[in-house]
Amino acid sequence: MKDIKLFLDLIRIKKPIGFMLLFWPCSWGLTLAYEFDNNFYYYLTFLSYFFLGSLFMRSAGCIVNDILDRKYDILVERTKDRPIASGKVSLKLGLIYIIFLCLLALTILIQFNLTTILLGILSMPFAFSYPLMKRYTYWPQLFLGFTFNYGLIMAWFSINNEFSYIPIIFYLGAIFWTLAYDTIYGFQDIKDDEIIGVKSTSIKFKANPKLFIFICYLIFISMQIISGILMDFNNYYFFGVLVITAHLLIFQNYKLNISDPNSCLAKFKSNNFVGFFIFLNILLNKIV
């Protein structure tokens, strides 16, 4: 039972926000591409596959992150008790867990068409090299944005093999969404990060963070509007976008207190609501 608990701690199962933020872009891409006059069963099946794939890949990514960051984690108050940093889980066992989770993810991936399989395989180096970026650039959150939202493109091509600008536009917008919310997240550790020499957009834009976050969210919202126009969505979709706009710009950005870790964490976690509401907004406009 102790080993199971350590494994669950290692993959952050008690903090589902991580794999949900990976899953929501997949759900957007799948819903944008799917024609709902077809069998609804296939849509739910593919949605389930992407959920499981997000869970397995995020879990593997957490372990890779903990292995690569173990010498940094021990110096940060929030992360010093992580299983690998604290020595409760060995590197060898961590690597075994990674292989196991990647094999589970592979069993999900091979259920899709060849294009999606190739896209998934190509994403692997980016998914596992993200933790290294904070050592070399102040823009690791941008790299995370490219990686975390890649499932949107995969989900689109799992249904529609024809090239379209729509998922590309939505994907670019989602990158700025991640760039903003992970900057908010980074303010929890900014003091420790500056001491140990880790870089982030939180540090780069600490003099005027709300302006940077505002610009990122504005781009994200604009891309949703452009995609909605190209998809010929009805006015209810654009009303839904306005609801998201209000949440992002008023609740998250305006009320954000970067000096309070609890405020940063709460605003970061609220992006789970954002992801779900965007999914619901697209779904309703596809089936109604």
C-alpha positions as CSV (number, residue, x, y, z in Angstrom):
1,M,0.0,0.0,0.0
2,K,2.9,2.3,0.7
3,D,4.4,1.7,-2.8
4,I,1.0,2.4,-4.4
5,K,0.6,5.6,-2.4
6,L,4.1,6.7,-3.5
7,F,3.2,5.9,-7.2
8,L,0.0,7.9,-6.9
9,D,1.9,10.8,-5.4
10,L,4.5,10.5,-8.1
11,I,1.9,10.9,-10.9
12,R,0.0,13.7,-9.1
13,I,-3.3,11.7,-9.2
14,K,-4.6,13.9,-6.4
15,K,-4.0,16.9,-8.5
16,P,-6.0,16.2,-11.7
17,I,-5.7,19.7,-13.0
18,G,-2.5,18.7,-14.8
19,F,-4.0,16.0,-17.0
20,M,-7.3,17.8,-17.4
21,L,-5.4,20.8,-18.9
22,L,-3.8,18.3,-21.3
23,F,-7.1,16.7,-22.1
24,W,-9.3,19.8,-22.8
25,P,-7.4,20.8,-26.0
26,C,-7.9,17.2,-27.3
27,S,-11.6,17.5,-26.6
28,W,-11.7,20.8,-28.5
29,G,-10.0,19.4,-31.6
30,L,-12.1,16.3,-31.6
31,T,-15.4,18.2,-31.3
32,L,-14.4,20.8,-33.9
33,A,-13.7,18.0,-36.4
34,Y,-16.5,15.5,-35.7
35,E,-19.7,15.5,-37.7
36,F,-22.4,14.7,-35.3
37,D,-24.8,13.2,-37.9
38,N,-22.5,10.2,-37.6
39,N,-22.6,7.6,-34.9
40,F,-22.2,9.4,-31.5
41,Y,-20.7,6.2,-30.1
42,Y,-17.4,6.8,-32.0
43,Y,-17.2,10.3,-30.7
44,L,-17.5,9.1,-27.1
45,T,-15.0,6.3,-27.8
46,F,-12.4,8.7,-29.2
47,L,-13.0,11.2,-26.4
48,S,-12.4,8.4,-23.9
49,Y,-9.2,7.4,-25.7
50,F,-7.9,11.0,-25.5
51,F,-8.8,11.2,-21.8
52,L,-6.8,8.0,-21.0
53,G,-3.9,9.1,-23.3
54,S,-3.8,12.5,-21.5
55,L,-3.8,10.7,-18.1
56,F,-1.0,8.3,-19.0
57,M,1.2,10.9,-20.8
58,R,0.8,13.5,-18.1
59,S,1.6,10.8,-15.4
60,A,4.8,9.8,-17.3
61,G,5.7,13.5,-17.8
62,C,5.4,14.1,-14.1
63,I,7.9,11.4,-13.4
64,V,10.3,12.6,-16.1
65,N,10.0,16.1,-14.7
66,D,10.7,14.9,-11.1
67,I,13.8,12.9,-12.3
68,L,15.3,15.8,-14.3
69,D,14.4,18.4,-11.6
70,R,15.2,16.3,-8.5
71,K,18.2,18.5,-7.5
72,Y,16.1,21.7,-7.9
73,D,13.0,20.3,-6.2
74,I,14.8,19.6,-3.0
75,L,15.6,23.3,-2.8
76,V,12.0,24.5,-3.3
77,E,9.6,24.5,-0.4
78,R,6.6,23.4,-2.4
79,T,8.4,20.5,-4.1
80,K,11.0,19.3,-1.6
81,D,8.9,16.3,-0.5
82,R,8.2,14.9,-3.9
83,P,9.0,11.1,-3.9
84,I,12.1,11.2,-6.1
85,A,13.5,14.5,-4.7
86,S,13.1,13.1,-1.2
87,G,14.6,9.7,-2.1
88,K,11.4,7.8,-1.3
89,V,11.4,6.5,-4.9
90,S,14.6,5.5,-6.7
91,L,15.6,6.7,-10.2
92,K,15.5,3.1,-11.5
93,L,11.9,2.6,-10.3
94,G,10.9,5.9,-11.7
95,L,12.2,4.9,-15.1
96,I,10.3,1.6,-14.9
97,Y,7.1,3.6,-14.2
98,I,7.8,5.8,-17.2
99,I,8.2,2.8,-19.5
100,F,5.0,1.2,-18.1
101,L,3.0,4.4,-18.6
102,C,4.3,5.1,-22.1
103,L,3.3,1.5,-23.1
104,L,-0.2,2.2,-21.8
105,A,-0.2,5.4,-23.8
106,L,1.0,3.5,-26.9
107,T,-1.9,1.0,-26.6
108,I,-4.3,4.0,-26.8
109,L,-2.4,5.7,-29.6
110,I,-2.5,2.7,-32.0
111,Q,-6.3,2.8,-31.9
112,F,-6.2,5.9,-34.2
113,N,-5.3,6.4,-37.8
114,L,-1.8,6.5,-39.2
115,T,-1.6,10.3,-39.2
116,T,-2.5,10.6,-35.6
117,I,-0.1,7.8,-34.6
118,L,2.8,9.6,-36.4
119,L,1.8,12.9,-34.8
120,G,1.8,11.3,-31.4
121,I,5.2,9.7,-31.9
122,L,6.7,13.0,-33.1
123,S,5.4,14.7,-29.9
124,M,7.3,12.5,-27.5
125,P,10.7,14.3,-27.5
126,F,8.9,17.6,-26.9
127,A,6.8,16.2,-24.1
128,F,9.8,14.9,-22.2
129,S,12.3,17.7,-22.8
130,Y,10.1,20.5,-21.4
131,P,11.6,20.4,-17.9
132,L,15.0,21.2,-19.3
133,M,13.8,24.4,-20.9
134,K,13.7,26.4,-17.7
135,R,17.5,26.0,-17.5
136,Y,18.2,27.8,-20.7
137,T,15.4,30.2,-21.5
138,Y,12.9,32.5,-19.8
139,W,10.2,31.0,-22.1
140,P,9.7,27.4,-20.8
141,Q,6.0,28.2,-20.6
142,L,5.9,28.8,-24.3
143,F,7.5,25.5,-24.9
144,L,4.9,23.9,-22.6
145,G,2.2,25.6,-24.6
146,F,3.4,24.0,-27.9
147,T,3.5,20.6,-26.1
148,F,0.4,20.7,-23.9
149,N,-2.0,21.8,-26.7
150,Y,-0.6,19.4,-29.4
151,G,-3.4,17.0,-28.7
152,L,-5.8,19.5,-30.4
153,I,-4.0,18.9,-33.7
154,M,-3.9,15.1,-33.1
155,A,-7.6,15.0,-32.3
156,W,-8.6,16.9,-35.4
157,F,-6.6,14.6,-37.6
158,S,-8.0,11.5,-35.9
159,I,-11.3,12.5,-37.5
160,N,-10.4,14.6,-40.5
161,N,-7.3,13.9,-42.5
162,E,-7.8,17.0,-44.6
163,F,-5.7,20.1,-43.8
164,S,-7.5,23.0,-42.3
165,Y,-6.6,26.4,-40.8
166,I,-9.2,26.0,-38.1
167,P,-7.3,23.7,-35.7
168,I,-4.1,25.6,-36.4
169,I,-5.7,28.9,-35.4
170,F,-7.3,27.3,-32.3
171,Y,-4.0,25.6,-31.4
172,L,-2.0,28.9,-31.7
173,G,-4.6,30.5,-29.4
174,A,-4.4,27.7,-26.9
175,I,-0.6,28.1,-26.7
176,F,-1.1,31.7,-25.4
177,W,-3.7,30.3,-22.9
178,T,-1.0,27.9,-21.5
179,L,1.5,30.7,-21.6
180,A,-0.7,32.8,-19.3
181,Y,-1.9,30.2,-16.9
182,D,1.5,28.7,-16.4
183,T,3.0,32.1,-15.8
184,I,0.4,32.5,-13.0
185,Y,1.4,29.1,-11.7
186,G,5.0,30.0,-11.7
187,F,4.6,32.9,-9.3
188,Q,4.1,30.3,-6.5
189,D,7.8,29.5,-6.6
190,I,9.3,32.7,-8.0
191,K,11.4,33.5,-4.9
192,D,13.0,30.0,-4.8
193,D,13.4,29.9,-8.6
194,E,15.4,33.2,-8.6
195,I,17.7,31.9,-5.9
196,I,18.5,28.6,-7.6
197,G,18.7,30.1,-11.1
198,V,15.6,28.6,-12.8
199,K,14.1,30.8,-15.5
200,S,10.4,31.4,-16.3
201,T,8.1,34.0,-17.8
202,S,7.0,34.7,-14.2
203,I,10.5,36.0,-13.6
204,K,10.8,37.7,-16.9
205,F,7.6,39.7,-16.6
206,K,7.5,40.1,-12.8
207,A,7.6,43.9,-13.2
208,N,4.3,44.0,-15.1
209,P,2.8,40.5,-15.1
210,K,-0.9,41.5,-15.5
211,L,-0.2,43.2,-18.8
212,F,1.6,40.2,-20.2
213,I,-1.2,37.9,-19.0
214,F,-3.8,40.2,-20.4
215,I,-2.1,40.2,-23.9
216,C,-1.9,36.3,-23.8
217,Y,-5.5,35.9,-22.9
218,L,-6.6,38.5,-25.5
219,I,-4.8,36.5,-28.3
220,F,-6.4,33.3,-27.0
221,I,-9.9,34.8,-27.1
222,S,-9.3,36.4,-30.5
223,M,-8.3,33.0,-31.9
224,Q,-11.5,31.4,-30.6
225,I,-13.6,34.1,-32.3
226,I,-11.7,33.7,-35.6
227,S,-12.2,29.9,-35.4
228,G,-15.9,30.4,-34.6
229,I,-16.3,32.6,-37.7
230,L,-14.6,30.0,-39.9
231,M,-16.8,27.3,-38.5
232,D,-19.9,29.4,-39.1
233,F,-21.0,29.0,-35.5
234,N,-24.1,30.8,-34.3
235,N,-24.3,33.8,-32.0
236,Y,-24.6,31.6,-28.9
237,Y,-21.0,30.5,-29.4
238,F,-19.7,34.1,-29.4
239,F,-21.8,34.8,-26.2
240,G,-20.0,31.8,-24.6
241,V,-16.6,33.3,-25.7
242,L,-17.6,36.5,-23.9
243,V,-18.3,34.5,-20.7
244,I,-14.8,33.0,-20.9
245,T,-13.4,36.5,-21.6
246,A,-15.0,37.9,-18.5
247,H,-13.7,35.0,-16.4
248,L,-10.1,35.2,-17.7
249,L,-9.7,39.0,-17.6
250,I,-11.8,39.8,-14.5
251,F,-11.5,36.8,-12.1
252,Q,-8.1,35.6,-13.1
253,N,-6.1,38.6,-14.1
254,Y,-7.7,41.5,-12.3
255,K,-8.1,39.7,-9.0
256,L,-4.7,37.9,-9.2
257,N,-2.3,38.6,-6.3
258,I,1.1,37.4,-7.5
259,S,2.5,37.8,-3.9
260,D,0.0,35.2,-2.6
261,P,0.7,31.6,-3.6
262,N,-2.9,30.6,-2.7
263,S,-4.3,33.3,-5.1
264,C,-2.0,32.1,-7.8
265,L,-3.0,28.5,-7.3
266,A,-6.7,29.3,-7.3
267,K,-6.5,31.3,-10.5
268,F,-4.4,28.6,-12.1
269,K,-6.9,25.9,-11.2
270,S,-9.8,27.8,-12.5
271,N,-8.5,27.1,-16.0
272,N,-10.1,23.7,-15.6
273,F,-13.4,25.5,-15.8
274,V,-12.2,27.4,-18.8
275,G,-11.3,24.2,-20.6
276,F,-14.6,22.6,-19.8
277,F,-16.7,25.6,-20.8
278,I,-14.9,25.9,-24.2
279,F,-15.5,22.2,-24.8
280,L,-19.2,22.6,-23.9
281,N,-19.5,25.8,-26.1
282,I,-18.1,24.0,-29.1
283,L,-20.1,20.9,-28.5
284,L,-23.4,22.7,-28.2
285,N,-22.8,24.6,-31.4
286,K,-22.0,21.4,-33.3
287,I,-25.0,19.4,-32.2
288,V,-27.7,22.1,-32.0
